[in-house]
Amino acid sequence: MNLSWKRPYAPAAAAAVAIVLTALPLSAADAAETSASEPTAKTAKSADKTKAAEGGWNDYDCKPSAEHPRPVVLVHGTGGNAVDNWLGLAPYLKNRGYCVFSLDYGQHNGIPLIYGLGPIEKSAEQLDVFVDKVMKSTATEKVDIVGHSQGGMMPRYYMKFLDGAKNVNALVGIAPSNHGTTLSGLTKLVDLIPPIGDAVEELGPSLMQQKEGSDFVKRLNEGGDTLPGVKYTVIATKYDEVVTPYKTQFLDGPNVKNVVVQDLCAADISEHLAIGLFDRVAFHETANALDPENATKTNCLS
């Protein structure tokens, strides 16, 4: 990928890009290895999706049960994809009787396997199409959405601006970037050294859109955090180093439950990636949010 430096501070900007890449679920080295062969990357992606279907999710023959009448749509975070982000949670929910589906969104500049980088507005359009596909295949009128990081925030754009709220019963955000992030203070570099912003924008427009105080964040939250008819749950960790301060993840409004995993298990040391990838406390709270009538107490042994 060729970065176009708009101002003469390439070394500092390059360093910032490296910092951003370390915050993504997949490494820059992984991207470089797969990008060497476009057909190989596509083949690997296809194989991964086949494995996902064999594991029980993205099975379009699945029909929701009376106990779990809505399909669950999983929305990965920035730098994730439909498989890698959900190797823990998708089987967890499938084993509890849910029809589970996940999508790739936010492809940018032909980068393979690392998604969620494109403009969030366009990603929400992809979610719109995917939700319609899931509802049609399962013969349902609503879905539940569970998203990690950007994936916990982007569906709010879909619901607010693309008339998606009518299709959503519940939104569960795991470490969602609802009000933007300071990235542990690193976003201040964008204000101090403008070429850093240029470099990050080139890497992925969604990165700058998730900056605290961005025009996108302001528009998303203007007029209130929530919409009528949707149940919201936010599951956060106080050790989050990516979406910071962690309390900016919380939503304010009716039908909202904000959860900190350390309040349920003081020994939980999960940070931003771990809470979405394999945190059993977060998984149990997700299941509770999807089926509140049968919720059980969450603790360190959940």
C-alpha positions in Angstrom: 0.0 0.0 0.0 1.4 3.4 -1.0 0.8 6.2 1.4 0.6 9.7 0.1 2.2 12.1 2.5 0.5 15.5 2.1 3.0 17.2 4.4 6.7 16.7 5.0 6.6 14.7 8.3 6.7 11.2 6.9 8.7 9.6 9.7 6.3 10.8 12.5 3.3 9.8 10.4 4.7 6.4 9.6 5.3 5.8 13.3 1.6 6.7 14.0 0.5 4.3 11.4 2.5 1.6 13.0 0.9 2.4 16.4 -2.6 2.1 14.8 -1.8 -1.2 13.3 -0.8 -2.7 16.6 -4.3 -1.9 17.8 -5.9 -4.0 15.1 -6.8 -7.7 15.7 -4.7 -8.8 12.8 -1.1 -7.7 12.4 0.4 -5.8 9.5 2.7 -8.7 8.9 -0.4 -10.9 8.3 -1.7 -8.4 5.8 1.6 -8.2 4.0 1.8 -12.0 3.7 -1.7 -12.5 2.4 -1.6 -9.5 0.0 1.3 -11.1 -1.9 -1.3 -13.3 -3.6 -4.8 -12.0 -4.2 -6.2 -15.3 -5.3 -4.6 -17.1 -2.3 -6.2 -14.6 0.1 -9.6 -15.1 -1.5 -9.2 -18.9 -1.4 -8.2 -18.7 2.3 -11.2 -16.4 3.0 -13.5 -18.9 1.3 -12.1 -21.8 3.2 -12.5 -19.9 6.5 -16.1 -19.2 5.7 -16.7 -22.8 4.9 -15.3 -23.8 8.3 -17.6 -21.2 9.9 -20.6 -22.9 8.3 -19.3 -26.3 9.3 -19.0 -25.0 12.8 -22.6 -24.1 12.8 -22.7 -20.4 12.0 -23.5 -18.7 8.7 -25.8 -21.6 8.1 -28.6 -20.2 5.9 -30.7 -23.3 6.5 -30.8 -22.6 10.2 -34.3 -21.7 11.5 -34.7 -20.0 14.9 -36.3 -21.9 17.6 -39.2 -20.9 19.9 -36.7 -20.4 22.7 -34.4 -18.2 20.5 -36.8 -16.7 17.9 -34.4 -14.2 16.4 -31.1 -14.8 14.5 -28.0 -13.2 15.9 -25.9 -11.0 13.5 -22.2 -10.6 14.6 -20.4 -7.5 13.5 -16.6 -7.5 13.7 -14.4 -4.6 14.8 -11.9 -2.5 13.0 -9.3 -4.8 11.4 -11.3 -7.9 12.0 -13.3 -10.2 9.7 -16.4 -12.4 9.7 -14.4 -15.4 11.0 -11.5 -14.5 13.1 -13.4 -12.0 15.4 -16.0 -14.7 16.3 -14.1 -18.0 16.8 -15.1 -17.8 20.5 -18.5 -16.2 20.6 -20.1 -17.7 17.5 -19.8 -21.3 18.7 -20.7 -20.2 22.2 -24.0 -18.8 21.0 -24.6 -21.6 18.5 -24.2 -24.2 21.2 -27.0 -22.4 23.1 -29.4 -22.8 20.3 -29.1 -19.6 18.3 -28.9 -19.1 14.6 -25.7 -17.1 14.2 -24.5 -15.1 11.2 -21.5 -12.9 10.6 -20.4 -10.6 7.8 -17.4 -8.9 6.3 -17.7 -5.2 5.9 -15.6 -2.1 5.4 -13.1 -3.4 2.8 -10.7 -0.7 1.8 -7.9 -0.3 -0.9 -8.0 -4.1 -1.7 -6.4 -5.0 1.7 -7.3 -8.7 2.3 -8.7 -10.2 5.5 -8.4 -6.9 7.5 -11.7 -5.2 7.2 -13.7 -2.5 8.9 -11.4 0.2 7.5 -13.7 1.8 4.9 -16.1 4.7 5.6 -18.6 3.8 8.3 -21.5 5.0 6.3 -20.7 2.5 3.6 -20.2 -0.2 6.1 -23.6 0.4 7.5 -25.1 0.0 4.0 -23.4 -3.4 3.9 -24.9 -4.3 7.2 -28.3 -3.2 5.9 -28.1 -5.6 3.0 -26.8 -8.4 5.2 -29.6 -8.1 7.8 -32.2 -8.2 5.0 -30.5 -11.4 3.7 -30.6 -13.0 7.2 -34.2 -12.1 7.9 -35.2 -13.5 4.5 -33.4 -16.8 4.9 -34.7 -17.3 8.5 -38.2 -16.0 7.8 -37.9 -13.5 10.7 -38.9 -9.9 11.1 -36.2 -8.8 13.5 -32.6 -9.7 14.4 -30.4 -9.2 17.4 -27.0 -7.6 16.7 -23.8 -8.2 18.7 -20.8 -6.2 17.7 -17.2 -5.7 18.9 -15.5 -2.3 18.9 -16.6 -0.4 15.7 -19.0 -3.3 15.2 -20.8 -2.3 18.4 -21.2 1.3 17.2 -21.7 1.1 13.5 -25.1 -0.7 13.8 -26.3 2.5 15.5 -25.7 4.4 12.3 -27.6 1.7 10.4 -30.5 2.0 12.8 -30.6 5.8 12.9 -29.9 6.8 9.3 -30.9 3.7 7.2 -34.2 2.9 8.9 -32.7 -0.2 10.5 -34.2 0.2 13.9 -37.4 -1.6 12.8 -35.3 -4.7 12.1 -33.4 -4.8 15.4 -34.7 -6.1 18.7 -31.4 -5.7 20.7 -28.0 -4.3 20.1 -25.1 -5.7 22.3 -21.9 -3.7 22.0 -18.7 -5.3 23.3 -16.2 -2.5 23.9 -18.0 -0.3 21.3 -16.6 3.1 20.1 -19.9 4.8 20.8 -18.5 8.2 21.5 -15.2 7.9 19.8 -11.8 7.3 21.4 -8.7 9.1 22.5 -6.7 5.8 21.8 -5.1 6.2 25.3 -4.2 9.8 24.3 -2.5 9.0 21.0 -5.2 10.8 18.9 -3.8 14.1 20.2 -0.9 13.5 17.8 -3.3 14.0 15.0 -4.0 17.5 16.2 -0.3 18.3 16.9 1.1 16.7 13.7 -1.5 16.9 10.8 0.3 14.5 8.5 -0.5 11.7 11.0 -4.1 12.3 10.3 -3.4 12.1 6.5 -1.6 8.8 6.9 -4.3 7.3 9.1 -7.0 8.5 6.7 -5.2 6.7 3.9 -4.9 3.6 5.9 -8.6 3.5 6.7 -11.2 6.3 6.8 -13.1 4.6 9.7 -10.1 5.1 12.0 -10.4 8.9 11.9 -14.2 8.7 12.1 -13.8 7.0 15.4 -11.6 9.7 16.9 -13.2 11.5 19.8 -14.9 14.7 18.6 -15.0 13.7 15.0 -17.9 15.0 12.8 -19.1 11.4 12.4 -19.3 10.8 16.2 -21.1 14.1 16.7 -23.6 13.3 14.0 -24.2 9.8 15.3 -25.0 11.0 18.9 -26.8 14.2 18.1 -30.3 14.1 19.6 -29.5 11.2 21.9 -27.8 7.9 22.1 -30.7 5.5 21.6 -33.8 4.9 19.5 -37.3 3.7 20.7 -38.0 0.0 20.5 -34.4 -1.2 20.7 -32.8 -2.8 23.8 -29.2 -1.8 24.3 -26.4 -3.4 26.2 -22.8 -2.2 26.5 -20.2 -4.6 27.9 -16.9 -2.8 28.7 -13.6 -3.5 30.4 -11.8 -0.9 32.5 -8.5 -2.1 31.0 -9.5 -1.1 27.5 -6.5 0.6 25.8 -8.1 1.2 22.4 -11.6 2.8 23.1 -10.7 5.2 25.8 -11.7 6.4 28.3 -13.7 3.2 28.6 -16.7 4.9 30.0 -17.2 6.7 26.7 -18.5 3.4 25.5 -21.6 3.7 27.6 -24.9 4.8 26.3 -27.5 7.0 27.9 -31.2 6.5 27.5 -34.1 4.1 28.1 -33.7 0.4 27.6 -29.9 0.6 28.2 -27.7 -1.6 30.4 -24.1 -0.6 30.8 -21.8 -3.4 32.2 -18.2 -3.4 33.3 -16.8 -7.0 33.4 -14.7 -6.2 36.5 -17.9 -5.4 38.4 -18.9 -9.0 37.8 -15.4 -10.6 38.1 -12.8 -8.5 39.8 -10.1 -10.9 38.5 -11.0 -10.3 34.9 -8.0 -8.6 33.2 -9.3 -8.6 29.6 -8.4 -5.6 27.5 -10.0 -4.4 24.2 -9.3 -7.5 22.0 -9.6 -10.2 24.7 -13.1 -9.0 25.8 -14.4 -9.7 22.3 -12.3 -12.7 21.4 -12.5 -15.0 24.4 -13.8 -13.4 27.6 -16.4 -15.8 29.1 -17.8 -13.1 31.4 -18.5 -10.9 28.4 -19.9 -13.9 26.5 -22.3 -14.8 29.4 -23.5 -11.2 29.7 -24.1 -11.3 25.9 -26.3 -14.4 26.3 -28.1 -12.7 29.2 -28.8 -9.6 27.0 -30.1 -11.8 24.2 -32.4 -13.7 26.5 -33.1 -11.5 29.5 -36.1 -13.5 30.7 -33.8 -16.5 31.3 -30.7 -14.6 32.4 -28.5 -16.1 35.1 -25.9 -14.5 37.4 -22.5 -13.7 35.8 -19.4 -14.3 37.8 -15.8 -15.4 37.3 -16.9 -19.0 36.7 -19.4 -18.2 34.0 
